[in-house]
Amino acid sequence: MESSRARRSRRARPSRTRPLLYTALATVAVVGVTAAGTVYVKARAHSGAGAVSSASPTDSPSADGEESVRPVKPVTEPTVDHDARLAEAMKSVTVAGRAKVSAAVLDLDSGVSAVYGDGAFDTASIVKVDILATLLLQAQDADRRLTATEKSYATKMIENSDNTAASALWDVIGRAGGLNAANKTFGLTGTQGGDGALWGLTQTTAADQLTLLQQVFGDDSKLSEASRSYVRGLMGEIEADQQWGVSAAADGSRWALKNGWLARSTTGLWDINSIGRVTVGGHAYLVAVLSNGNATQAKGISLVESAAKAAVSVFAGDGSSAS
């Protein structure tokens, strides 16, 4: 017969705590998220065979032993530094002598971009895309179409890089004042129109040229679809001897571009620039490469083409992808 002391000891002994999840089946629901991002879940166990405990030592069941709330660490995606990736890719590009180069690339599918280098560069003839975009924006605001003369100038200015046509349209848009006003609307922040008639000495950055290209090739644009299509069409019909630059990064003939080249009289060195859209592996990329201080035009073109290939490789290279 059990003694009274033993009975009191047995009654005082605490009951064994059941694990939170002691069966094979459980229902889980999110019940709260803290400001720091910690997610709390509620689990309700159901009776059944095959008990498996996943409760940690800190889990505490409720009064009926059926529910518990415990923190779960949030899952975060790894961050990719595309600027750093582009800087690494640019290590393969030879920049000779006094040359300087800056490049920018945007994956049109993901909207992710990367920029290498800084500082302002002479635009030379790539500003002709900006001049045409400004003309089209002004025409939209005035609710008018381009005149036959303006269209003729625009075709010569973009397809043939005709300087006389560019000077005529530079005057039509109001020179630097008109260009700067349009660029403010377009979102360019580091571009300043050239003094007087010197449109080729407009100062710009690779990042700004990427912004300008988005106005031409992107959907979120201040230009109408008709205006964007017009510029894209001209940039896709560049005359044969000017089909160099960012087009070197394309895997076929699907490209649209505008190049600029200028021998500076003060130094005898060359500004060589190229902007446009290329297609690689079925994906479209916007690319802008600016350079100055090149010993010859040929060396500048080689530099720009190598930089364009490096820029596109950030997203289209071996095993790399936008994220």
The 8 nearest C-alpha neighbors of each residue, nearest first, counted from 0:
[[1, 2, 3, 5, 6, 4, 7, 9],
 [2, 0, 5, 3, 6, 4, 7, 9],
 [1, 3, 5, 4, 6, 0, 7, 8],
 [2, 4, 6, 5, 7, 1, 8, 0],
 [5, 3, 7, 2, 6, 8, 1, 9],
 [6, 4, 8, 2, 7, 3, 9, 1],
 [5, 7, 3, 9, 4, 8, 10, 2],
 [6, 8, 10, 4, 5, 9, 11, 3],
 [9, 7, 5, 11, 6, 10, 4, 12],
 [8, 10, 6, 12, 7, 11, 5, 4],
 [9, 11, 7, 8, 12, 6, 13, 5],
 [10, 12, 8, 9, 7, 13, 6, 14],
 [11, 13, 9, 10, 8, 14, 7, 15],
 [14, 12, 11, 15, 10, 9, 16, 8],
 [13, 15, 16, 12, 11, 17, 10, 9],
 [14, 16, 17, 13, 12, 18, 64, 60],
 [17, 15, 14, 18, 64, 60, 59, 13],
 [16, 18, 15, 19, 64, 21, 60, 20],
 [19, 17, 21, 20, 52, 54, 16, 53],
 [20, 18, 54, 21, 60, 17, 67, 52],
 [19, 21, 52, 44, 18, 22, 53, 54],
 [22, 20, 50, 52, 51, 18, 19, 44],
 [21, 23, 50, 24, 51, 47, 20, 49],
 [22, 24, 50, 49, 51, 25, 47, 48],
 [23, 25, 22, 45, 44, 26, 47, 46],
 [26, 24, 44, 43, 45, 27, 42, 23],
 [25, 27, 43, 42, 44, 28, 24, 41],
 [28, 26, 42, 41, 40, 25, 43, 29],
 [27, 29, 41, 40, 30, 42, 26, 39],
 [30, 28, 40, 39, 31, 41, 27, 38],
 [29, 31, 40, 39, 28, 41, 32, 38],
 [30, 32, 39, 29, 38, 33, 40, 37],
 [33, 31, 38, 37, 36, 39, 34, 30],
 [32, 34, 35, 36, 37, 38, 31, 39],
 [33, 35, 36, 32, 37, 38, 31, 39],
 [36, 34, 33, 37, 32, 38, 73, 72],
 [35, 37, 33, 34, 32, 38, 73, 72],
 [38, 36, 33, 32, 72, 35, 73, 71],
 [37, 39, 32, 71, 70, 31, 36, 73],
 [40, 38, 70, 31, 69, 30, 29, 71],
 [39, 41, 29, 30, 28, 68, 69, 27],
 [42, 40, 68, 28, 27, 67, 29, 30],
 [41, 43, 27, 26, 66, 67, 44, 25],
 [44, 42, 66, 26, 65, 25, 45, 27],
 [43, 45, 25, 20, 65, 42, 22, 24],
 [46, 44, 25, 24, 47, 22, 43, 65],
 [45, 47, 22, 44, 48, 24, 21, 23],
 [46, 48, 22, 45, 49, 23, 50, 24],
 [49, 47, 50, 22, 23, 46, 21, 24],
 [48, 50, 23, 22, 51, 47, 21, 24],
 [49, 51, 22, 21, 23, 48, 52, 47],
 [52, 50, 21, 22, 23, 49, 53, 20],
 [51, 53, 21, 20, 54, 18, 50, 19],
 [54, 52, 20, 55, 51, 19, 18, 21],
 [55, 53, 19, 52, 58, 18, 20, 56],
 [54, 56, 57, 58, 53, 19, 18, 52],
 [57, 55, 58, 54, 59, 18, 53, 19],
 [58, 56, 55, 59, 54, 69, 60, 68],
 [59, 57, 55, 56, 54, 60, 69, 67],
 [60, 58, 67, 57, 61, 19, 68, 56],
 [61, 59, 64, 67, 66, 19, 65, 58],
 [62, 60, 64, 63, 66, 67, 65, 59],
 [61, 63, 64, 60, 65, 66, 59, 67],
 [64, 62, 65, 61, 60, 66, 67, 17],
 [65, 63, 60, 61, 62, 66, 17, 19],
 [64, 66, 63, 43, 44, 61, 60, 19],
 [67, 65, 43, 61, 60, 42, 64, 41],
 [66, 68, 60, 41, 61, 42, 59, 69],
 [69, 67, 41, 40, 39, 66, 70, 42],
 [68, 70, 39, 40, 67, 58, 71, 41],
 [71, 69, 39, 38, 37, 72, 40, 68],
 [70, 72, 38, 39, 37, 73, 69, 40],
 [71, 73, 37, 74, 38, 70, 36, 39],
 [74, 72, 37, 75, 71, 38, 36, 70],
 [73, 75, 72, 76, 71, 77, 36, 37],
 [76, 74, 73, 77, 78, 72, 36, 37],
 [75, 77, 78, 74, 79, 322, 73, 80],
 [78, 76, 79, 75, 322, 74, 80, 321],
 [79, 77, 76, 80, 322, 75, 81, 321],
 [78, 80, 81, 77, 322, 84, 321, 83],
 [81, 79, 83, 82, 84, 78, 113, 85],
 [80, 82, 84, 113, 83, 79, 85, 112],
 [83, 81, 113, 85, 84, 80, 114, 86],
 [84, 82, 86, 81, 85, 80, 87, 113],
 [83, 85, 81, 87, 82, 86, 313, 88],
 [86, 84, 88, 82, 87, 83, 313, 81],
 [87, 85, 83, 89, 84, 88, 115, 82],
 [86, 88, 84, 85, 89, 90, 83, 91],
 [89, 87, 85, 309, 90, 86, 91, 84],
 [88, 90, 86, 91, 92, 87, 309, 85],
 [91, 89, 88, 92, 87, 86, 93, 85],
 [90, 92, 89, 88, 93, 309, 87, 305],
 [93, 91, 89, 90, 305, 306, 94, 302],
 [92, 94, 95, 91, 302, 90, 305, 89],
 [95, 93, 98, 92, 302, 99, 96, 100],
 [96, 94, 98, 93, 97, 293, 294, 99],
 [95, 97, 98, 94, 294, 293, 292, 99],
 [98, 96, 292, 95, 99, 293, 294, 94],
 [97, 99, 292, 293, 291, 96, 95, 94],
 [98, 100, 290, 291, 292, 97, 94, 101],
 [99, 101, 290, 289, 102, 291, 98, 116],
 [100, 102, 116, 289, 115, 288, 205, 117],
 [103, 101, 288, 115, 287, 205, 114, 289],
 [102, 104, 114, 287, 205, 113, 286, 206],
 [103, 105, 286, 113, 112, 285, 310, 287],
 [106, 104, 112, 285, 284, 111, 107, 110],
 [105, 107, 284, 110, 108, 111, 109, 112],
 [106, 108, 110, 284, 109, 283, 105, 285],
 [109, 107, 106, 110, 282, 283, 111, 284],
 [110, 108, 111, 106, 107, 321, 322, 105],
 [109, 111, 107, 106, 108, 105, 112, 321],
 [110, 112, 109, 106, 105, 321, 113, 322],
 [113, 111, 105, 104, 106, 110, 114, 81],
 [112, 114, 82, 81, 104, 103, 85, 105],
 [115, 113, 103, 82, 102, 206, 104, 116],
 [114, 116, 102, 101, 86, 103, 85, 82],
 [117, 115, 101, 102, 114, 100, 118, 205],
 [118, 116, 101, 115, 119, 204, 205, 114],
 [117, 119, 204, 120, 116, 203, 101, 205],
 [118, 120, 204, 203, 202, 117, 121, 189],
 [119, 121, 202, 203, 122, 204, 118, 289],
 [122, 120, 202, 200, 123, 201, 203, 199],
 [121, 123, 201, 126, 125, 199, 202, 200],
 [122, 124, 199, 259, 121, 260, 125, 261],
 [125, 123, 259, 126, 127, 199, 122, 258],
 [124, 126, 259, 127, 258, 122, 257, 123],
 [127, 125, 129, 124, 128, 122, 130, 123],
 [128, 126, 130, 125, 129, 124, 131, 165],
 [127, 129, 131, 126, 130, 125, 132, 157],
 [130, 128, 126, 132, 127, 131, 133, 211],
 [129, 131, 127, 133, 128, 132, 126, 134],
 [130, 132, 134, 128, 133, 129, 135, 127],
 [133, 131, 129, 135, 134, 130, 128, 136],
 [134, 132, 136, 130, 131, 135, 181, 129],
 [133, 135, 131, 137, 132, 136, 172, 138],
 [136, 134, 138, 132, 137, 133, 139, 131],
 [137, 135, 139, 133, 138, 134, 132, 222],
 [136, 138, 140, 134, 139, 135, 133, 141],
 [137, 139, 135, 141, 143, 136, 140, 142],
 [140, 138, 142, 136, 141, 137, 135, 143],
 [139, 141, 137, 142, 138, 136, 143, 135],
 [140, 142, 138, 139, 143, 137, 136, 144],
 [143, 141, 139, 140, 138, 144, 137, 136],
 [142, 144, 138, 141, 139, 145, 140, 137],
 [145, 143, 138, 146, 142, 139, 135, 141],
 [146, 144, 149, 150, 147, 143, 138, 135],
 [145, 147, 149, 148, 150, 144, 151, 143],
 [148, 146, 150, 149, 151, 145, 152, 144],
 [147, 149, 151, 146, 150, 152, 145, 153],
 [148, 150, 152, 146, 151, 147, 145, 153],
 [151, 149, 153, 147, 152, 148, 154, 146],
 [150, 152, 148, 154, 149, 153, 147, 155],
 [151, 153, 164, 149, 155, 150, 154, 156],
 [152, 154, 150, 156, 151, 155, 149, 157],
 [155, 153, 151, 156, 157, 152, 158, 150],
 [154, 156, 159, 152, 161, 158, 153, 157],
 [155, 157, 160, 161, 153, 164, 165, 154],
 [158, 156, 160, 154, 155, 159, 153, 233],
 [157, 159, 237, 155, 154, 236, 160, 238],
 [158, 160, 155, 161, 157, 156, 238, 237],
 [161, 159, 156, 157, 158, 162, 155, 124],
 [162, 160, 156, 159, 155, 164, 163, 165],
 [161, 163, 165, 164, 166, 160, 156, 124],
 [162, 164, 166, 165, 161, 167, 156, 152],
 [165, 163, 152, 167, 162, 156, 166, 161],
 [164, 166, 162, 168, 163, 167, 156, 169],
 [167, 165, 169, 163, 164, 168, 162, 170],
 [166, 168, 164, 170, 165, 169, 163, 171],
 [169, 167, 171, 170, 165, 166, 172, 164],
 [170, 168, 166, 174, 167, 171, 172, 165],
 [169, 171, 168, 173, 174, 167, 172, 166],
 [172, 170, 168, 169, 173, 167, 174, 134],
 [173, 171, 177, 169, 170, 174, 134, 168],
 [174, 172, 177, 170, 171, 176, 169, 175],
 [173, 175, 169, 170, 177, 176, 172, 178],
 [176, 174, 192, 178, 177, 179, 193, 173],
 [177, 175, 179, 178, 174, 173, 180, 192],
 [176, 178, 173, 180, 172, 175, 179, 174],
 [177, 179, 175, 181, 180, 176, 133, 182],
 [178, 180, 182, 176, 181, 177, 175, 183],
 [179, 181, 183, 177, 182, 178, 176, 184],
 [182, 180, 184, 178, 183, 179, 133, 185],
 [181, 183, 185, 179, 187, 184, 180, 186],
 [182, 184, 186, 180, 181, 185, 187, 179],
 [183, 185, 181, 182, 186, 180, 221, 187],
 [184, 186, 182, 183, 187, 181, 221, 214],
 [187, 185, 183, 184, 182, 188, 210, 211],
 [188, 186, 182, 207, 183, 185, 189, 190],
 [187, 189, 190, 186, 207, 183, 182, 191],
 [190, 188, 203, 187, 204, 207, 191, 119],
 [191, 189, 203, 202, 188, 187, 192, 204],
 [192, 190, 202, 201, 179, 193, 203, 189],
 [193, 191, 175, 201, 179, 178, 202, 198],
 [194, 192, 201, 198, 200, 197, 175, 195],
 [193, 195, 197, 196, 192, 175, 198, 200],
 [194, 196, 197, 193, 174, 175, 198, 192],
 [195, 197, 198, 194, 166, 174, 193, 169],
 [198, 196, 193, 199, 194, 195, 200, 201],
 [197, 199, 193, 200, 201, 196, 192, 194],
 [200, 198, 123, 197, 201, 122, 124, 193],
 [201, 199, 193, 121, 198, 197, 122, 202],
 [200, 202, 193, 192, 199, 198, 122, 191],
 [203, 201, 121, 191, 120, 190, 119, 122],
 [202, 204, 190, 119, 120, 189, 122, 121],
 [205, 203, 119, 207, 206, 189, 120, 208],
 [204, 206, 208, 207, 103, 102, 287, 101],
 [205, 207, 209, 204, 208, 103, 210, 114],
 [208, 206, 210, 204, 187, 209, 205, 211],
 [207, 209, 211, 205, 210, 206, 212, 287],
 [208, 210, 212, 206, 207, 211, 287, 213],
 [211, 209, 207, 213, 208, 212, 187, 206],
 [210, 212, 208, 214, 213, 209, 207, 215],
 [213, 211, 209, 215, 214, 210, 216, 208],
 [212, 214, 217, 216, 210, 215, 211, 209],
 [213, 215, 220, 211, 212, 217, 216, 210],
 [216, 214, 227, 212, 213, 217, 211, 231],
 [217, 215, 213, 214, 212, 227, 218, 231],
 [218, 216, 213, 219, 214, 215, 220, 212],
 [217, 219, 220, 216, 214, 213, 224, 215],
 [220, 218, 217, 221, 214, 213, 222, 216],
 [221, 219, 214, 222, 218, 217, 213, 223],
 [220, 222, 185, 223, 214, 219, 184, 136],
 [223, 221, 220, 226, 227, 136, 224, 214],
 [224, 222, 226, 225, 227, 221, 220, 139],
 [223, 225, 227, 226, 228, 222, 218, 229],
 [224, 226, 228, 223, 227, 229, 222, 230],
 [227, 225, 229, 223, 224, 228, 222, 135],
 [228, 226, 215, 224, 230, 229, 225, 222],
 [227, 229, 231, 225, 226, 230, 224, 232],
 [228, 230, 226, 232, 227, 231, 225, 233],
 [231, 229, 233, 227, 232, 228, 234, 226],
 [232, 230, 228, 234, 233, 229, 227, 235],
 [233, 231, 235, 229, 230, 234, 228, 236],
 [232, 234, 230, 236, 235, 231, 158, 157],
 [235, 233, 255, 256, 231, 236, 232, 237],
 [234, 236, 255, 232, 233, 237, 231, 254],
 [237, 235, 233, 234, 158, 238, 232, 255],
 [236, 238, 158, 235, 234, 242, 241, 239],
 [239, 237, 241, 240, 158, 159, 236, 242],
 [238, 240, 241, 242, 237, 236, 243, 159],
 [239, 241, 242, 238, 243, 237, 159, 158],
 [242, 240, 239, 243, 238, 237, 258, 159],
 [243, 241, 239, 240, 237, 238, 244, 246],
 [242, 244, 241, 246, 247, 245, 300, 304],
 [243, 245, 304, 273, 246, 247, 303, 300],
 [244, 246, 247, 307, 248, 304, 273, 274],
 [245, 247, 248, 249, 244, 243, 254, 277],
 [248, 246, 245, 249, 304, 244, 243, 308],
 [247, 249, 308, 246, 245, 307, 250, 311],
 [250, 248, 277, 246, 278, 251, 279, 247],
 [249, 251, 279, 278, 248, 280, 252, 253],
 [252, 250, 249, 253, 278, 254, 279, 246],
 [251, 253, 254, 249, 250, 246, 278, 277],
 [254, 252, 251, 278, 277, 249, 255, 250],
 [253, 255, 277, 276, 252, 246, 278, 235],
 [256, 254, 235, 234, 276, 275, 277, 231],
 [257, 255, 275, 234, 274, 276, 235, 254],
 [258, 256, 274, 125, 273, 234, 275, 259],
 [257, 259, 273, 125, 272, 124, 274, 256],
 [258, 260, 124, 123, 272, 125, 271, 273],
 [261, 259, 271, 270, 123, 272, 124, 258],
 [260, 262, 270, 269, 123, 263, 271, 259],
 [263, 261, 269, 268, 267, 264, 270, 260],
 [264, 262, 267, 265, 268, 266, 269, 261],
 [263, 265, 267, 266, 262, 268, 261, 269],
 [264, 266, 263, 267, 268, 262, 269, 292],
 [267, 265, 268, 264, 263, 262, 292, 269],
 [266, 268, 263, 264, 262, 265, 269, 294],
 [269, 267, 292, 266, 294, 293, 262, 263],
 [268, 270, 262, 293, 261, 292, 291, 296],
 [269, 271, 291, 261, 260, 290, 262, 292],
 [270, 272, 260, 290, 299, 259, 269, 291],
 [273, 271, 289, 259, 258, 288, 290, 260],
 [272, 274, 258, 244, 288, 245, 257, 287],
 [275, 273, 287, 256, 257, 286, 288, 245],
 [274, 276, 256, 255, 286, 285, 257, 245],
 [275, 277, 285, 255, 254, 284, 286, 256],
 [278, 276, 254, 249, 284, 283, 246, 253],
 [277, 279, 283, 249, 282, 253, 281, 284],
 [280, 278, 250, 282, 281, 249, 283, 277],
 [281, 279, 282, 278, 250, 315, 283, 249],
 [280, 282, 279, 278, 283, 250, 253, 277],
 [283, 281, 279, 278, 280, 284, 108, 107],
 [284, 282, 278, 277, 107, 279, 106, 281],
 [285, 283, 106, 277, 105, 276, 107, 278],
 [284, 286, 276, 105, 104, 275, 277, 106],
 [285, 287, 104, 275, 274, 103, 276, 284],
 [288, 286, 274, 103, 102, 205, 273, 209],
 [287, 289, 102, 273, 272, 101, 303, 205],
 [290, 288, 272, 101, 100, 205, 102, 271],
 [291, 289, 100, 271, 99, 270, 272, 101],
 [290, 292, 270, 99, 98, 293, 269, 271],
 [291, 293, 98, 268, 97, 269, 99, 294],
 [292, 294, 269, 98, 299, 268, 295, 291],
 [295, 293, 268, 269, 292, 298, 296, 299],
 [296, 294, 298, 297, 293, 269, 299, 268],
 [295, 297, 299, 298, 269, 300, 293, 271],
 [298, 296, 300, 299, 295, 301, 294, 302],
 [299, 297, 301, 295, 300, 296, 302, 293],
 [298, 300, 296, 302, 293, 297, 301, 271],
 [299, 301, 303, 297, 302, 298, 304, 296],
 [300, 302, 298, 304, 299, 303, 305, 297],
 [303, 301, 299, 305, 300, 304, 306, 298],
 [302, 304, 306, 300, 305, 301, 244, 288],
 [303, 305, 244, 307, 301, 306, 302, 247],
 [304, 306, 302, 308, 307, 303, 92, 301],
 [305, 307, 309, 303, 304, 308, 310, 302],
 [308, 306, 304, 310, 245, 309, 305, 248],
 [309, 307, 248, 305, 311, 310, 306, 312],
 [308, 310, 306, 312, 88, 307, 311, 89],
 [311, 309, 307, 312, 308, 313, 104, 306],
 [310, 312, 313, 308, 309, 315, 314, 307],
 [313, 311, 316, 315, 309, 314, 310, 308],
 [314, 312, 311, 310, 85, 316, 315, 84],
 [313, 315, 320, 312, 319, 321, 316, 311],
 [314, 316, 312, 311, 313, 319, 320, 317],
 [317, 315, 312, 319, 314, 313, 318, 311],
 [316, 318, 319, 315, 312, 314, 320, 313],
 [317, 319, 316, 320, 315, 314, 312, 313],
 [320, 318, 314, 316, 317, 315, 313, 321],
 [321, 319, 314, 322, 315, 318, 313, 316],
 [320, 322, 314, 109, 111, 319, 106, 313],
 [321, 320, 79, 109, 111, 78, 77, 81]]
